[in-house]
């Protein structure tokens, strides 16, 4: 059994082999660490690898499994995590020179839950500074898209998405404030879930924008994303924004029939904010789901991106609040360009600006309420373009405000509304780079979202390995 090939597999494939003792967590972790040592220098997905800690965790997992104490599908599985999640055994620097060498006293809630599930934490994955955009060169190199080094790795969770796509872990956790789970998933050809706002605790996760931040998993299949979500979702008294809704078993119906479910699509929305090739690829996915028995219904989503024009003001204001206005003014020179500009926008945002943003948010929620009266799920692109060039979201890009609003037209409305969304691969473009597809569900319907996404995955064109692995 080739361990390197196993590293390129899925959690759902490997977990039974670990459970029946066909695969050793120690050998699997050692193989994954060898891959990281070999491949990560070219991709910069990890900023810190804790090889000794990972092997200790793998040895503990192996001992428990051999003793008959198997904890479940994540037991002994090597994972990674974005470097904004506190880890008491590893530095958490949030991609910022200001926090270089910072050692938290406690693990984030998500890390606690993964440890309790017996997962093996390999290390911390690269994040844009404070989870916005831009990788200040004095901190660490920007991650590299494994499909093409001249294309963007995605937004702030790019390191986690690159690691999953390049099989440098079986899954990872990132954050999404305007699209930073779904955008990297789309451009790296993997699956990413932004659950309902509050579904996964943010305790111990460095805040960016309090009312927009979501935490969620990356993996190479819809089932794997569901396994990761199931392990960490649930109410946490330590997070004041944590939702109290019951989780149930989100995987119980994942392979169930989707026949008769209503799939909402707004072609005008697609044509307004997406390139023609993206519209064509998205409508092809609609046809495949219709063939699977879903009922396609028209919905009106054209005006929901209006709220995106307020994203910088809201995110900047909330980021400034989290950091401290006076502290920012005193330390302005310590930030990379992009975060400095974001917080400057926040510093200049007025009460009237925020009131207009609140009104736009309410209108967006109302439009989505109407859409979900007509449809059970919504379908749209992962992003509106083919994989953008590296200069768009790389080291410290120049991103005009109007470009931000356009780039997040298919993602940020659902950060404002809190609806759960999932991005998955949708074949390859003429250059052999991934297309992304996004599905949206009603709040707290992650189980249904996983079921429809699973059906979309089954019918989607299969993807080869990224070019870096060929």
LUMTIDREN-25510 format. One record per residue (C-alpha): x, y, z. Coordinates in pm, 1 decimal, always signed. Example, Ala and Ser with C-alpha at 12.3 -4.5 7.8 and 13.67 -1.06 7.14 Angstrom:
! residues 2
R          u          v          w
R    +1230.0     -450.0     +780.0
R    +1367.0     -106.0     +714.0
END
This chain:
! residues 470
R          u          v          w
R       +0.0       +0.0       +0.0
R     +160.3     +327.4     -116.9
R     +130.3     +578.5     +167.7
R     +203.6     +872.8      -61.5
R      -94.4     +776.4     -277.9
R     -306.6     +736.2      +35.1
R     -217.3    +1092.6     +134.1
R     -389.9    +1206.4     -186.0
R     -710.5    +1026.1      -93.3
R    -1006.0    +1133.7     +117.3
R    -1094.1    +1110.9     +485.2
R    -1386.8     +883.6     +406.5
R    -1150.6     +644.8     +223.5
R     -873.3     +645.7     +486.0
R    -1082.1     +637.3     +806.7
R    -1205.0     +275.8     +761.6
R     -846.3     +164.3     +696.4
R     -734.3     +328.6    +1018.2
R    -1028.0     +181.2    +1207.5
R     -953.2     -174.2    +1093.5
R     -581.9     -116.7    +1161.7
R     -479.1     -159.5     +795.4
R     -317.3     +184.8     +805.6
R     -110.4     +319.7    +1091.9
R     -173.8     +682.6    +1194.7
R     +198.0     +712.9    +1268.9
R     +303.4     +595.7     +923.6
R      +34.5     +806.2     +757.8
R     +139.4    +1118.6     +950.5
R     +506.2    +1054.8     +870.8
R     +417.7    +1022.2     +501.5
R     +220.1    +1347.8     +511.1
R     +507.1    +1526.7     +685.5
R     +743.1    +1397.6     +415.9
R     +510.5    +1538.5     +148.9
R     +505.4    +1874.6     +325.8
R     +884.2    +1879.0     +345.7
R     +905.4    +1796.8      -25.3
R     +625.5    +2010.1     -170.6
R     +559.2    +2298.4      +69.4
R     +881.6    +2490.4      -15.2
R     +732.0    +2553.9     -360.3
R     +374.0    +2622.8     -244.3
R     +420.0    +2805.2      +91.5
R      +92.8    +2660.6     +223.1
R     +228.6    +2616.8     +577.8
R     +394.3    +2885.7     +787.8
R     +465.5    +2645.2    +1074.8
R     +487.3    +2265.2    +1080.7
R     +487.5    +2090.1    +1417.3
R     +635.3    +1756.3    +1310.4
R     +718.6    +1641.2    +1663.1
R     +374.7    +1733.9    +1797.7
R     +201.1    +1569.1    +1502.8
R     +391.5    +1244.3    +1549.3
R     +313.8    +1243.9    +1922.9
R      -56.7    +1289.1    +1846.7
R      -37.9    +1010.6    +1586.2
R     +129.5     +776.8    +1835.8
R     -144.2     +849.3    +2090.4
R     -412.2     +788.3    +1827.6
R     -250.8     +462.9    +1723.9
R     -222.9     +340.3    +2083.4
R     -591.0     +413.8    +2150.0
R     -702.8     +243.8    +1830.7
R     -492.6      -64.9    +1900.6
R     -650.4      -73.0    +2246.5
R     -996.1      -81.1    +2087.5
R    -1081.0     +284.1    +2162.4
R    -1159.8     +418.5    +1815.1
R    -1307.3     +769.4    +1838.1
R    -1453.8     +810.5    +1490.6
R    -1370.7     +911.6    +1134.2
R    -1117.3    +1184.0    +1224.6
R     -918.0     +962.2    +1461.4
R     -557.6     +959.3    +1341.1
R     -631.9    +1183.3    +1039.4
R     -367.2    +1453.0     +963.8
R     -523.9    +1799.7     +933.5
R     -410.0    +2162.0     +916.0
R     -551.1    +2491.4    +1034.9
R     -536.0    +2855.8     +930.7
R     -296.3    +3067.4    +1132.8
R     -569.6    +3274.2    +1296.8
R     -686.3    +2985.1    +1518.6
R     -519.5    +2989.3    +1859.6
R     -301.7    +2687.4    +1932.7
R     -132.5    +2658.0    +2271.1
R     +145.8    +2444.6    +2124.2
R     +215.2    +2650.5    +1812.2
R     +269.1    +3015.2    +1727.4
R      -41.5    +3201.6    +1608.8
R      +75.1    +3511.5    +1422.1
R     -228.1    +3585.8    +1198.1
R       -0.8    +3667.9     +906.0
R     +116.7    +3984.9    +1082.0
R     +460.3    +4107.5    +1183.9
R     +293.0    +4252.3    +1492.7
R     +213.8    +3906.3    +1630.2
R     +532.9    +3726.1    +1527.5
R     +618.2    +3465.0    +1792.7
R     +283.4    +3493.5    +1973.4
R     +203.2    +3179.3    +2176.5
R     -161.2    +3164.7    +2292.9
R     -241.0    +3024.6    +2635.6
R     -536.8    +2818.8    +2513.1
R     -651.2    +2637.0    +2201.4
R     -940.3    +2769.5    +1995.3
R    -1269.7    +2585.2    +2044.8
R    -1236.0    +2425.7    +1699.9
R     -889.9    +2294.6    +1789.9
R    -1027.9    +2152.2    +2116.6
R    -1301.1    +1969.6    +1924.0
R    -1055.8    +1830.6    +1668.6
R     -825.3    +1710.8    +1944.8
R    -1120.7    +1544.4    +2115.3
R    -1197.5    +1366.8    +1786.4
R     -841.7    +1230.1    +1778.5
R     -728.2    +1429.8    +1475.6
R     -356.8    +1493.5    +1417.4
R     -271.9    +1862.4    +1378.6
R      +16.7    +1906.4    +1134.2
R      +67.8    +2281.3    +1155.4
R      -49.1    +2632.9    +1082.0
R     -137.4    +2740.6     +729.9
R      -68.2    +3073.8     +567.4
R     -322.0    +3352.1     +605.7
R     -339.9    +3698.4     +462.1
R     -263.4    +3956.6     +728.7
R     -538.2    +3946.8     +993.0
R     -745.1    +3737.9     +745.6
R     -807.2    +4027.1     +501.9
R     -603.9    +4026.8     +178.1
R     -235.0    +4066.7     +114.1
R      +66.3    +3873.4     +239.8
R     +323.8    +4128.4     +361.0
R     +657.3    +4002.5     +225.2
R     +837.1    +4066.6     +555.6
R     +612.4    +3806.0     +723.4
R     +599.1    +3503.0     +491.7
R     +571.3    +3426.8     +118.5
R     +222.9    +3415.1      -28.1
R      +88.0    +3065.1      -95.1
R     +105.4    +2939.8     -453.9
R     -188.5    +2796.7     -647.8
R      -97.7    +2431.2     -719.1
R     -276.7    +2441.7    -1054.3
R      -76.1    +2736.2    -1189.7
R     +185.9    +2944.4    -1009.0
R      +84.4    +3258.7    -1199.3
R     -273.4    +3247.0    -1065.0
R     -415.9    +3355.4     -732.2
R     -436.1    +3103.1     -446.3
R     -750.9    +3278.8     -327.0
R     -834.5    +3514.6      -46.4
R     -718.3    +3496.0     +315.3
R     -760.3    +3120.3     +362.7
R     -541.7    +3052.1      +60.0
R     -280.9    +2858.6     +258.2
R     -539.8    +2612.3     +387.1
R     -697.8    +2564.6      +44.1
R     -359.7    +2513.9     -124.0
R     -260.3    +2256.2     +140.1
R     -579.9    +2057.4      +84.3
R     -557.1    +2079.7     -296.7
R     -192.8    +1965.8     -294.2
R     -268.6    +1680.6      -50.2
R      -53.3    +1827.3     +227.1
R     -334.4    +1742.6     +470.6
R     -667.9    +1564.2     +443.8
R     -867.8    +1868.5     +550.3
R     -831.5    +2210.2     +708.0
R    -1024.4    +2490.1     +872.3
R    -1034.8    +2850.3     +759.5
R    -1250.9    +3157.9     +795.0
R    -1479.6    +3350.2     +562.5
R    -1569.3    +3719.3     +603.5
R    -1645.1    +3801.6     +239.9
R    -1561.5    +3480.6      +54.8
R    -1236.9    +3350.5     +203.7
R    -1353.4    +2989.0     +220.6
R    -1546.5    +2976.7     -104.2
R    -1309.2    +3179.9     -324.6
R     -998.4    +2969.6     -237.9
R    -1205.0    +2651.4     -276.5
R    -1311.7    +2755.1     -625.4
R     -965.6    +2850.8     -753.4
R     -794.3    +2546.8     -598.3
R    -1049.1    +2288.8     -711.3
R    -1162.7    +2168.8     -367.6
R    -1471.5    +2179.9     -145.2
R    -1531.0    +2449.3     +116.3
R    -1824.5    +2502.4     +352.6
R    -1925.1    +2834.1     +505.4
R    -2191.4    +2720.4     +751.0
R    -2472.7    +2926.5     +897.2
R    -2349.3    +3221.2    +1102.2
R    -2276.6    +3095.8    +1453.4
R    -2287.7    +2724.0    +1367.9
R    -1916.1    +2682.1    +1447.8
R    -1771.2    +2865.1    +1745.7
R    -1524.3    +3146.7    +1681.1
R    -1380.6    +3136.8    +2033.6
R    -1005.1    +3155.8    +2001.2
R    -1021.0    +3269.4    +1635.6
R     -870.2    +3611.9    +1572.1
R    -1162.2    +3844.7    +1489.2
R    -1181.4    +4033.7    +1164.0
R    -1540.5    +4159.1    +1132.4
R    -1765.6    +4045.0    +1415.1
R    -2096.0    +4030.1    +1226.6
R    -1948.5    +3881.2     +907.0
R    -1691.2    +3623.5    +1023.2
R    -1769.2    +3254.7     +969.7
R    -1552.6    +2949.0    +1040.0
R    -1563.3    +2643.2     +815.5
R    -1381.8    +2340.8     +671.9
R    -1197.1    +2258.8     +349.1
R    -1160.1    +1908.3     +205.9
R    -1135.6    +1720.7     -120.2
R    -1493.5    +1590.9     -117.2
R    -1836.2    +1695.3       +3.6
R    -1851.3    +1396.8     +240.2
R    -1518.8    +1493.7     +397.9
R    -1634.2    +1850.9     +451.5
R    -1942.0    +1708.8     +622.9
R    -1725.7    +1494.2     +852.6
R    -1514.4    +1794.2     +951.0
R    -1820.7    +2011.3    +1005.1
R    -1988.2    +1743.5    +1216.9
R    -1684.4    +1721.3    +1444.3
R    -1678.7    +2088.6    +1543.1
R    -2030.3    +2231.7    +1495.9
R    -2251.9    +2306.3    +1792.2
R    -2328.9    +2561.5    +2057.3
R    -2042.2    +2704.5    +2263.5
R    -2117.1    +2911.7    +2572.8
R    -1778.2    +3076.4    +2532.6
R    -1881.9    +3244.8    +2205.8
R    -2159.4    +3504.4    +2246.4
R    -2246.9    +3468.3    +1876.7
R    -2272.8    +3088.6    +1888.7
R    -2605.4    +2957.3    +1759.1
R    -2810.0    +2730.6    +1986.3
R    -2987.7    +2537.0    +1708.1
R    -2955.0    +2159.2    +1718.2
R    -2701.8    +2001.6    +1481.2
R    -2848.3    +1654.0    +1446.6
R    -2665.4    +1425.4    +1203.9
R    -2571.5    +1638.8     +902.0
R    -2453.8    +1331.5     +710.1
R    -2760.8    +1114.7     +764.5
R    -2917.6    +1204.8     +428.0
R    -2609.6    +1306.3     +228.6
R    -2663.8    +1038.4      -35.6
R    -3041.4    +1079.9      -36.7
R    -3257.8    +1148.5     -339.7
R    -3282.5    +1512.9     -448.4
R    -3580.7    +1450.9     -675.2
R    -3848.5    +1716.9     -634.5
R    -3630.5    +1965.7     -449.1
R    -3653.1    +2314.6     -598.2
R    -3331.3    +2470.9     -728.9
R    -3340.1    +2849.4     -763.8
R    -3143.8    +3021.5    -1039.4
R    -3131.6    +3385.1    -1153.6
R    -2973.1    +3398.1    -1499.0
R    -2968.0    +3779.7    -1495.1
R    -2764.6    +3775.3    -1173.1
R    -2517.6    +3536.9    -1333.5
R    -2491.9    +3733.2    -1657.3
R    -2446.3    +4063.9    -1474.2
R    -2162.0    +3957.1    -1244.3
R    -1999.2    +3656.5    -1414.0
R    -1797.9    +3605.9    -1730.9
R    -1979.9    +3422.8    -2013.0
R    -1774.5    +3104.0    -1967.7
R    -1865.3    +3096.8    -1598.9
R    -2234.9    +3141.0    -1679.8
R    -2215.4    +2854.4    -1928.9
R    -2039.2    +2622.0    -1680.9
R    -2288.8    +2711.6    -1406.8
R    -2591.5    +2648.9    -1627.2
R    -2441.4    +2313.2    -1727.1
R    -2444.7    +2221.6    -1355.8
R    -2809.0    +2330.2    -1338.5
R    -2890.4    +2093.4    -1624.6
R    -2713.7    +1804.3    -1451.2
R    -2906.0    +1861.8    -1128.1
R    -3230.2    +1889.7    -1324.0
R    -3149.5    +1550.6    -1477.1
R    -3101.6    +1421.3    -1120.0
R    -3461.8    +1519.5    -1050.5
R    -3439.4    +1870.0     -905.7
R    -3698.9    +2121.8    -1020.2
R    -3540.7    +2439.2    -1155.2
R    -3727.6    +2757.4    -1065.1
R    -3646.6    +3122.5    -1145.6
R    -3570.9    +3351.1     -853.0
R    -3480.8    +3719.0     -827.8
R    -3132.7    +3773.6     -682.2
R    -3019.8    +4058.3     -905.1
R    -3013.3    +4321.1     -632.1
R    -2852.3    +4125.8     -349.9
R    -2496.1    +4237.8     -450.1
R    -2599.6    +4593.7     -360.6
R    -2488.5    +4515.6       -7.0
R    -2135.2    +4440.5     -131.7
R    -2073.6    +4812.7     -183.3
R    -2096.8    +4847.9     +194.4
R    -1864.3    +4558.4     +272.9
R    -1543.9    +4762.7     +306.8
R    -1707.9    +5013.9     +540.7
R    -1863.6    +4747.6     +763.4
R    -1560.3    +4517.7     +763.8
R    -1320.5    +4808.0     +815.0
R    -1524.8    +4950.8    +1102.2
R    -1553.9    +4614.7    +1274.9
R    -1185.3    +4535.3    +1222.5
R    -1096.6    +4873.8    +1366.7
R    -1322.3    +4811.7    +1665.3
R    -1157.1    +4475.9    +1729.8
R     -807.0    +4621.0    +1707.0
R     -874.0    +4957.1    +1876.0
R     -903.0    +5293.6    +1702.5
R     -636.2    +5474.9    +1904.1
R     -405.1    +5176.3    +1895.6
R     -440.9    +5166.2    +1515.6
R     -357.7    +5536.0    +1482.0
R      -49.8    +5487.6    +1697.1
R      +66.5    +5172.3    +1513.9
R      -45.5    +5248.2    +1159.5
R     +305.3    +5197.5    +1020.3
R     +318.1    +4839.0    +1151.3
R      +46.8    +4712.3     +914.7
R      +85.6    +4583.4     +564.9
R      -65.8    +4804.0     +298.9
R     -398.1    +4625.5     +255.4
R     -497.8    +4604.0     +621.7
R     -378.9    +4959.2     +677.5
R     -604.2    +5076.6     +393.9
R     -898.3    +4870.3     +522.9
R     -874.5    +5013.7     +872.7
R     -834.7    +5362.0     +730.3
R    -1164.5    +5307.6     +548.8
R    -1310.9    +5197.3     +880.8
R    -1172.9    +5505.9    +1052.6
R    -1339.9    +5725.9     +792.4
R    -1674.0    +5541.8     +788.7
R    -1954.0    +5752.4     +937.4
R    -2265.2    +5660.4    +1131.1
R    -2468.7    +5748.7     +822.3
R    -2255.7    +5506.9     +618.9
R    -2327.3    +5227.5     +864.2
R    -2698.0    +5308.5     +867.7
R    -2707.0    +5281.6     +489.1
R    -2522.5    +4950.5     +516.2
R    -2774.4    +4822.9     +771.2
R    -3060.3    +4916.7     +538.6
R    -2892.6    +4739.4     +244.7
R    -2840.6    +4435.0     +462.9
R    -3208.4    +4427.9     +554.9
R    -3311.7    +4458.2     +188.3
R    -3079.4    +4170.9      +95.6
R    -3224.7    +3952.3     +369.1
R    -3576.4    +4028.4     +247.5
R    -3486.4    +3938.0     -112.7
R    -3337.8    +3609.8      +10.1
R    -3646.7    +3537.6     +220.7
R    -3859.5    +3575.6      -92.5
R    -3622.1    +3358.5     -297.4
R    -3638.3    +3081.6      -38.9
R    -4017.0    +3085.8      -47.8
R    -3987.2    +2988.7     -414.6
R    -3684.2    +2757.6     -396.1
R    -3526.5    +2515.7     -148.7
R    -3166.5    +2582.1     -261.8
R    -2993.2    +2843.8     -473.2
R    -2717.2    +2783.0     -726.6
R    -2454.9    +3031.3     -844.5
R    -2086.9    +3036.8     -940.7
R    -1808.3    +2996.1     -687.3
R    -1659.0    +3316.6     -829.1
R    -1755.9    +3524.3    -1127.9
R    -1438.2    +3476.5    -1330.2
R    -1188.9    +3213.8    -1434.5
R     -899.3    +3177.1    -1190.7
R     -764.1    +3533.1    -1168.3
R     -397.6    +3623.4    -1215.2
R     -168.9    +3622.1     -915.4
R     -149.4    +4001.8     -907.8
R     -516.8    +4026.7     -811.5
R     -476.8    +3870.7     -467.6
R     -112.0    +3802.3     -398.0
R     +156.3    +3974.2     -195.3
R       +5.6    +4319.7     -142.6
R     -232.2    +4380.4     -432.9
R     -388.3    +4708.5     -537.9
R     -762.0    +4648.4     -506.5
R     -987.6    +4949.7     -574.7
R    -1310.0    +4963.8     -372.6
R    -1527.2    +4906.9     -679.1
R    -1322.0    +4598.6     -767.9
R    -1383.1    +4455.2     -419.5
R    -1760.3    +4488.1     -456.7
R    -1753.1    +4315.2     -797.0
R    -1522.1    +4034.8     -679.5
R    -1745.4    +3940.1     -386.8
R    -2082.5    +3968.1     -565.9
R    -2140.7    +3592.1     -535.3
R    -2004.1    +3552.1     -183.1
R    -2040.9    +3851.0      +51.5
R    -2423.0    +3875.2      +37.9
R    -2426.3    +3548.4     +232.8
R    -2179.4    +3679.0     +490.8
R    -2420.3    +3963.9     +556.9
R    -2721.1    +3729.6     +565.7
R    -2550.4    +3436.0     +740.2
R    -2692.1    +3169.5     +504.4
R    -2489.8    +2846.6     +473.5
R    -2309.3    +2805.9     +141.8
R    -2084.6    +2540.9       -7.1
R    -1834.8    +2569.7     -292.1
R    -1733.9    +2264.7     -494.8
R    -1548.5    +2195.5     -820.2
R    -1735.4    +2224.8    -1148.0
R    -1489.4    +2093.7    -1405.1
R    -1201.8    +2271.3    -1577.7
R    -1179.3    +2575.5    -1803.1
R    -1004.8    +2568.1    -2143.7
R     -669.1    +2630.1    -1972.2
R     -717.3    +2331.6    -1745.5
R     -791.9    +2540.7    -1434.7
R    -1084.3    +2475.8    -1196.5
R    -1430.6    +2620.5    -1221.1
R    -1620.6    +2659.5     -893.6
R    -1987.8    +2609.5     -816.4
R    -2171.9    +2741.2     -512.0
R    -2491.3    +2620.0     -346.3
R    -2685.1    +2814.6      -82.0
R    -2938.0    +2684.3     +171.4
R    -3173.6    +2825.3     +430.1
R    -3016.0    +2898.3     +770.6
R    -2933.6    +2581.5     +967.7
R    -3001.0    +2349.8     +674.0
R    -2644.3    +2223.1     +643.6
R    -2774.5    +1865.7     +612.1
R    -2978.8    +1953.3     +304.3
R    -2694.8    +2161.8     +162.9
R    -2460.4    +1864.3     +191.6
R    -2715.5    +1637.8      +20.9
R    -2764.0    +1866.0     -280.6
R    -2389.7    +1936.7     -298.6
R    -2320.6    +1562.0     -294.8
R    -2557.7    +1519.0     -588.6
R    -2382.9    +1803.6     -771.1
R    -2044.6    +1644.6     -698.0
R    -2155.2    +1305.5     -833.8
R    -2267.5    +1460.9    -1161.8
R    -1977.8    +1707.3    -1204.8
R    -1684.1    +1643.2    -1438.9
R    -1402.1    +1475.2    -1246.3
R    -1085.2    +1671.6    -1180.9
R     -731.8    +1544.3    -1233.5
R     -461.6    +1614.6     -978.0
R     -330.6    +1972.3     -972.5
R      -33.8    +2034.4    -1199.2
R     +210.1    +2054.1     -908.8
R     +143.8    +1683.6     -840.0
R     +188.8    +1560.5    -1198.8
END
